[in-house]
Amino acid sequence: MNWNVRIGINPLSWMNDDLPALGGETALETALAEGKEIGYEGFELGNKFPKDGPGLKAKLDEFGLACVSGWYSGFLAEDSLAAEIERCKTHMAKLQYNGVKVVVYGECAGTIQGNISTPLAKRPRFTSDAQWQGYAERLNAFGMHLQQSYGITLAYHHHMGAYVESPEDIDRLMALTDPAAVGLLYDTGHAYFGGATQPDALLKKHVARVVHVHCKDVRPQVIAQARNDGWSFLSGVLNGTFTVPGDGVIDYDAILSTLHHAGYQGWLVVEAEQDPALAPSYAYAQKGYQTLRRIVERLNTAQGA
């Protein structure tokens, strides 16, 4: 039986929401047409997509593409559960209308990921066990609400510049949260940049919690410079910290083998924010797709042998 995994992409390869100068002039239709031509089955969302459920579905249907998921900016680290439940209604209804099963939860309270002048070292941190515990309890409750109200699972995105960035942060969050309520979005690039220079080892530790996967590769020499020189997250992006699978040092054979062995069923999403002027969108999106497709096919062949 073939591995039931689908390959999607984030529009960041064509246009960057946080840095509009990167591909800001590129039409959404260009990204959708090129992504479909390359072989991608679906797209994650970005700022240029229609904001309502029917409009979004109609646009994706034009190109025969599925809605993979969408980023949701959460503030549970510093705000109340009630406020989050109210704030999420429009976004979750849109995802639900489009048959989305997981939402990308990005913690944006206090985050510095979108501030080009703030060094990563100044990211927010919880300073007590009580803060961690309170956060986990709010996440659990919010995750249960999303499942019960929308049939959507919370996929927690560990992210540079935010409260949960390092392997130790991920370990602690997974230990404190309920597996039935909070899933893990495993992002290979953020894992490496956050300190997991062997991303597969961290993945193996938490693979049972993984409900969504972002596949980005890294350029270690740029990451080292970003750390040493106190760059912001966006400065790192501009200088090429990230790239697509197959163009950096992450062992995607190991990553996908671990997911396959664990029975992961879901999306593999190529997501590599970089400058399209330096990394042409089509060529890099194609490289990322071909890298993942080749490994998936090899794993399926080995399984059928």
N, C-alpha and C positions, 0 to 999 in steps of 0.2 A: 504494500500500500504506500503510495507516495506521501511524502511529508506535506501536510496541509499548511503551507505557509505562503503568504503573498508578499510581493515586493512592491512597495510604494515609494513615493518621494515627497519631500517638502519643497515648496517653491523657492526656498533660500538659494538654490543653485542658480536661479534666474534673477531674483529680486530680494532685497533684504529690508524687512520692516523696520528694524532698528537703525539701519544706515541707508536711508533712501537714495543716497548717492550711488550705492552699489546696485545697478540694474533697475533703478527707479523708473526709467523710461520704457522698460520692457512691458509689453501688454500681457495680461494674464493668459489670453488666448494663445500667445506664442509658447508660453511654458506648457500649457495643457497639450497643445498639438505635438510639441517636441517630445514631451514625456510619454505620450501615447505611442508615438512612432518608435521610440526606443524600446518600449515593451512594458513600461510600468502599468500596473493595474489600477492604481489610485493615487490621489494626492492628499497630503495634509493641507490644512488651511493656512492662509495668510491674509494680509489686509486688503488685497485686491479682489477677493472672492465676494460674491453676493452675501449680504448679511442675514437674509431670511431663508428659512428652510426650503420652500418651494423654488425660490430663485437659484439657490445653490444647487439643488438637485438638477434643475433644468440646464444650468451651465455645465455641470459635470457630464450629464447625459449627452450633451452635444458632442462630446469627445469619447464617449463610451468608458468613462472613468468612475471609480468609486470614491466616496469620501472616506478617507482613512481614519482621520481624527482631527482634532483641532486643539490648539493651545488655549488653556484657560488660566488667566492671571488670578491666582488666589491670594488672600491676605489673612489666612487663619493664624499665622504666627503672631499677629498683633491685633486681630479683629475678632468679632464674635461669630459664632456659628450661625446665628439668626441673620446677621448681615450677609454672610456668604451665601446662604440659601436663597435669599432675596436677589442678590447680585447675579447669580448664575442662571436665572430662569430663561432668559432669552437665548443665551448661548446653548444651554443644554437642550432646549426644545428644538433648536436648529439641528443639532447633532442627532437627536433622536429621530427627527423627520427623515434624516438621511441614512438611517440604519447603522449609525456608529455605535460600537460596543465599548470603546474605552475613550476617556478624555485625558489629554495631557495636562496634568495639574502642575503648574509652575508657581512656586512660592515667590510672590513679588513684594511682600512686606519688607521694607528696608533694603531691597535688593539694589546692587550697584551694577548689574549686568548691562543696563542700558545707558550708563553714564561714562562717556569716553574719557573724562578727566579724573575719575576716581580709581586708584590702584586696587587690584583684587584683594590685597591684604586687608583692606578696610571693609570687607564684607561683614554683614551682620552675623552674630553668633548668639546662641542661647548660653546663658551664664549660670544656670542652676538646674538641678534635677527637676524642680517643680515646673520650670518653663518647658522643658522637654516633655514632661508628662502631660501638661495641659495642652500642648500642641498636638500630641499624639491622640489625646481624647477627642479634640475637635476634629481632627482628620478622620478618625474612626466614625464619628457621627455624621460627618459630611459624606464620607464614602458610602455609608449605609443609606443615606438620603438619596444619593444619586442612583443607586441600584433600585431602590423601592419606587422612586418617582419617575425615572427615565430609562431604567434598564441599562444604565451605563456604569462601567467600572472605573474608579479613580486610578489612574496610572501616574504615580508620583515621579516627577522629573527632577532628579538631583542635578544641580546646575552650578556652574562657576558664578561666583559673585553673590550667592544666595545663602540662606541658613544651612541648607544641606548640600555640601560641596565635596567633602573628603570621604574616603572609604570608611573612616571612623564614624562620620555623620550618618552615612548610609546604614552601617551596622546598627547604630543606636536607634535610628528611625524604624528599621525593620523589627528590632527587638521589642519596641514599645507599641507598635501598631498591630491591629488585628488583620491577619491574612484574609479574612472574609470580607473586610471593608476597604483595605488599602493595598493596591497592587504596586509593583515597581516598574517604572519605565527605565529600562537600562540603556544608557547612552554611552557607547564605547569611548567616544572622544572626550566627553566630560569626565568619565571615569579616569582615563589616563591623565588628563590635565589636572584633575583633582588629587592625584597622588597614586593612582593604581597603575603603575607602569607595566603590570601584567594584568590587563583587564579581564582575561579569561578566569584568573584565579578569583577575583571578586565576583564575577558572574556565577561561577560554580557555587559560591557560598550562598547566593541569594536566588538562584535560578527558579526555585519553586514559587517565588513571589513575582516573577516577571510576567507582565501582561502586555507589554509593548516594548519595541526595540528601535532605537535610533542608531543608525549605522553611519558613523563618521570616522575618518582616519585622522592621524595627527602627524605634524612635523616636529619631532622632539627638540630640534635645535631652536626652533622659534619659541616653543613652550619654555625652554630653559631661559631664553633671553627675556621672555615676558615675566618670568618669576624673578630673575636676577635684577632686572631694571625697573621693577615695580609698575608694569603696564596695567592699564585697565583691560577688561574683557574685550571691549570693542577694538582697542588698539591691537590686541592680539589677533583678532579676526582680520583686521585690515592688513596685518603683516603675514598672515597665512598660517596661524596655528592649526587650523582644520583643513581637511581635504576629503575627498571621497574614498570609499573602500578601494583598496588596491593601489593607492597612491601614497601611502604612508607606511608606518611600521607595525600597525596592529595586525595580529594573526587572525584573519577572519575565518580561516579553516578551523581554528580552535574554537572561536566564538560560536560559529554556526553548528559545529559538532556538539558542543555543550548544549545548545538550545534543542537540537534534534534529539539528542539522547534523553533530555529531560521531558520530551513530549510537548514542547512549546507549540501552541497553535495560535497564529496571529500574523501580524504584519512585521516585515523588516523594512524600515523606512530609511532611505538614503537622505541624510540631512547634513549638509556641509556648507556652512556659511563662509563664503570667500568672495573675492572681487571678480565678477565675471570678465572684467577687462584683462585680468591676469590668468584666470582659469575659465576659459570659454564654456558657457553653460552647457551646450549640447554635448561637447566632447567629454566633459567631466561627468555629467549625468549618465552618459552612456558607459563610461568606464566603471562607475559605481554599480550600475545595473548588471553589467556583464560579469563583474567580479562576484557579486552575490549569486547570480543565476548559475554560474559555472559551479560554485560550491554546492548549491542546493541540488543540482542535477547529479553531481558526483555522489552526494550522500544518498540520493534516491537510488542510483545505480548500485551502490554498495549494499544497500538494504535489500534490493531485489535479487542480488547475486546468490 
